[in-house]
Amino acid sequence: MTSTVRTLAHPSGTLDLTVDDQGQGRTYLLLHGGGGPQTVAPFARLLAEQRHARVITPVHPGFGGTHRPDWLTDVTTLAESYALLLDELGLTEVTVVGNSIGGWIAAELALAGSDRISAVVLVNAAGIHVPGHPIADTFSLTPAELSKLAFHDPAAFAVDPATLPEAARAVMAANRSALEVYSGPHVMADPGLRGRLAAVAAPALVVWGASDQVVDADYGRAYAAAFPDSEFRLLPDTGHMPQIETPGQLLSVVADFAEARR
């Protein structure tokens, strides 16, 4: 795996993006959720090693100890930046995969209409408003409370921040602050996004952990229904982060979908 810093010229200013690049083959852009880049790193390796794939994993600015410029405050602008990254790298036939807020970014990136994107995969994504199916207010929860909502088996995957080194706790706090900025005034949603998704040309796969209590499965079904060309897949015995809890299930679903669109 090679980690580099790419400097992009966004209309709002210069942006330094930390990007991991590994493997060879079909190209995936993998977008992490609010837990930070470490929540997708093992899955990126698995995808690269087992499915003959090149996996590009950027760190959202402000996460993982990286700098977020003052002008970068919303998901739409972040998605624009990732469209510039695809241009900078000269990538084509890219499958964009995003978990949680990463799925929201993937949806906005699909709306950008780049012909470099062949498909999008949203994994337990946030970003839309679905009446009767609110997104849990994770900012008001303790880590233990959040784990109970996020995992099918919290005891196996929950992390107690008190057991972590001070530096790791500082990164977690910075991640949380960045997530609050990107989540916007409507708490992890853009009320207009659901209607705008009718304009997406790329095929979409919406994957959901059946045990997710952060955003429930019916929210996911509504997400899938908003795309003109979409599939919905429910994964048993998994919660909000299938890439951590049941990576084998997610790998098969994601890679099979992407490879079917050669």
Salt bridges, closest charged atoms under 4 A:
ASP21 OD2 - ARG54 NH2 2.67
GLU80 OE1 - HIS10 NE2 2.92
ASP87 OD1 - ARG116 NE 2.61
GLU88 OE2 - ARG6 NH1 3.65
GLU108 OE2 - ARG196 NH2 2.78
ASP190 OD2 - ARG196 NH2 2.90
ASP212 OD2 - HIS240 ND1 2.77
ASP216 OD2 - HIS133 ND1 2.86
ASP218 OD1 - ARG221 NH1 2.79
GLU231 OE2 - ARG261 NH2 3.13
ASP237 OD1 - HIS152 NE2 3.59
ASP256 OD1 - ARG51 NH2 2.62
GLU259 OE1 - ARG51 NH2 3.00
